[in-house]
């Protein structure tokens, strides 16, 4: 028989995931032995044939294995495969990945239930979701309606889409969203504007968007979750399939899961499916982004509970967690904080410089390796990221920003490819200028010279060519022959040859486009990458990731555009869709997010640079942590990690308002969880990096200032304690 369900609870790095893997191995072993015994009883006169209860195919179907995010999912699978020597591989999923797979797999059933058009569904990315919703809702949002909300059109539409997603994660039907917001937002008398449209209009917009998407087979994460919870989970046919496929559920870090997962788990446990769950009371990283840890924690009452203590080897958290929380709660207390040191300056520029000097001296002296250091900030702005990377890299210390999602348009090669589109497809001339043309010439003329790429057309020559040979035109800009520049002989042989090759290639692509021999802009981008950027050798990892993201984005955009035009029975001119695609990229809303994100080469031995949210989500641990901007008030605010009205969709907040006092209480509770979590992930020392003035010149007096004052200051010049 299978063992009872188990609830494994403990702080960060207490061994919860290891215990989860052990439970999986125990479950497999027990069931294998039971199957062998059954075979022996059925065939007493014959020796049982060697067999396994879980072969490779059955292992994938028998266990529903879940992890909080994609990185944790891959790590969990690797740990299970390593422990079982690959005999019982499993497919782990994130909660949203599970919902998406189920909706895609049972789409024919949803077509029957909802009477939808029979077409294969297409999932929308957030940027295309925003664009299509803006088009659909523009008739509802006049300037006066937007003004009353107190936010601009872009943020308002993003809020409405986020609300739909939050409601789906909590299992709230669309009909109940507007009344819930009305009750919750009206409780805060200090708010002069609701930040959202009126109740009747909001419900009408949400229903219109949902129905519009379903009619066209377009799915967002919010719609996917809503379809699964409201329709699939309650359908008897689907329930039979679900119970036939899964005999057990393993869920790691359930404190990061949306509330609807509690209902899924309850359904499975009610029908004798055995579960093992891990829970971190100091987790809840995604609280504010759809997670509902308190509601999920209700599963504890249905399981055999195991509490895991903090490992004794982690001296920092054992020695400091209690004093730190006492100091936060009572700032008048004077405490000594061992293993805490502070770097204090007046300006933030000096703080970044001195922080990099401390790291450099420590690495050079052999006290620590770069990969054992993490720099963590409540909000990592571009200035701090660039400065730290530059200062440390110049000293030979690599830096690896966690999940550094740079806009695609920030890469010169991406801008060059977008400019190239305007010379092949008509109607894009207004999207380029001379500077963009000059940059395109530099990027497309690069050739490999030993270990680096060197352009045949440098910046000066590219500027001269753009000034004299670029012919602007709103419909069809053109590149004239190099002889259009009367002093073209000064450009040199290499530059003129490279320019002629670029012009000749563009003319060929333009001719094929006019003859309809160029299938799509994706084909043009692929040809340009192969011809000008690949150069017969490997590109740096981040550039490859950017190019791959560009092609994937283009593929997705034209797939959605094709579906949109087919459903509307309209023929949108090709250049119209291309212009919208270029403008979408130029707005900076699409970022390069390579998959999988794996440190390679020197980056595996680099200093980690991350925001608090990124660092906690990654579940990393380091010997030293540098808390950048330790005196910032951002430590107390959720910032981008909290969506508008998110607390209202928590199950313990139903039918209750949300006041300013509730916000302050929630902020302090989150800060305590953050500190406990970060301290559980440091092995030796914490550096509190504080500047009196923030980057905007304002004085910093955040909640951790008492910790900064209690820590031991450092003399950066000789790196000795004062």
PyMOL commands that set and color helices and strands:
alter all, ss='L'
color gray80, all
select helices_A, chain A and resi 16-42+56-62+70-83+95-105+107-114+126-137+143-149+153-170+174-186+199-215+221-232+236-245+254-256+260-270+293-302+315-329+348-364+370-372+382-394+408-410+412-424+429-431+434-444+459-469+482-484+488-491+493-514+521-533+541-568+574-586+601-605+612-618+633-636+639-641+646-649+651-653+660-680+705-710
alter helices_A, ss='H'
color red, helices_A
select strands_A, chain A and resi 6-10+63-67+92-94+122-123+218-219+248-251+274-279+304-308+340-345+373-377+399-401+446-449+452-455+470-471+478-479+607-611+622-628+682-691+712-715+720-721
alter strands_A, ss='S'
color yellow, strands_A
deselect
rebuild
show_as cartoon
